[in-house]
């Protein structure tokens, strides 16, 4: 569901990604989505929180190596 929201925002923009459009693309009714998330704002917030958790997990499990500061910074940016 969250991937559908992200793709909808990418395709048509945040403001045009209406509740009904998200539901249509997900193959669900807005009522069923609303039951899970409560509101469009909460759905969007859950998307941001999900993305932040993925980034945090990626950074948290990364091994940063390098002989110099520049090499270590490059490794951080690669993560």
C-alpha positions in Angstrom: 0.0 0.0 0.0 2.7 2.5 0.9 4.5 1.7 -2.4 1.4 2.6 -4.2 1.2 6.0 -2.4 4.8 6.7 -3.3 4.4 5.8 -6.9 1.2 7.9 -7.1 3.0 10.9 -5.7 5.9 10.4 -8.1 3.5 10.0 -11.1 1.2 12.9 -10.5 2.5 15.0 -7.5 1.6 15.3 -3.9 -1.4 17.5 -4.2 -3.0 15.6 -7.1 -2.5 12.3 -5.2 -6.0 12.3 -3.9 -7.4 9.7 -1.5 -9.6 8.4 -4.3 -6.7 8.2 -6.8 -4.6 6.3 -4.3 -7.4 3.9 -3.6 -8.1 3.4 -7.3 -4.4 2.5 -8.0 -4.3 0.2 -5.0 -7.4 -1.6 -6.1 -9.2 -0.8 -2.8 -11.9 1.5 -1.6 -11.0 4.6 0.2 -13.1 3.4 3.2 -10.8 0.3 3.6 -7.7 2.5 3.4 -9.2 5.0 5.8 -10.0 2.2 8.2 -6.3 1.3 8.3 -4.8 4.7 8.3 -7.5 7.1 9.5 -6.9 9.9 7.0 -4.9 10.9 4.0 -2.5 12.9 6.2 -1.9 9.9 8.4 -1.3 7.7 5.3 1.3 10.2 4.0 2.9 10.4 7.4 3.2 6.6 7.5 4.9 6.7 4.1 7.5 9.2 5.5 8.0 7.1 8.6 8.4 3.9 6.6 11.0 5.6 4.4 12.8 7.0 7.4 12.9 3.5 9.0 14.4 2.0 5.9 17.1 4.7 5.8 17.8 4.2 9.5 18.1 0.4 9.0 20.4 0.9 6.0 22.7 3.3 7.9 22.6 1.3 11.1 23.8 -1.9 9.4 26.4 -0.2 7.2 30.1 -0.9 7.6 32.1 2.3 6.9 35.7 1.6 5.9 38.5 3.6 4.4 42.1 4.6 5.1 41.3 8.4 4.8 38.5 10.6 5.9 37.6 11.2 2.2 37.3 7.4 1.6 35.2 7.0 4.7 32.9 9.9 3.7 32.5 8.4 0.2 31.4 5.1 1.9 28.9 7.0 4.0 27.5 8.7 0.9 27.3 5.4 -0.9 25.0 4.1 1.9 
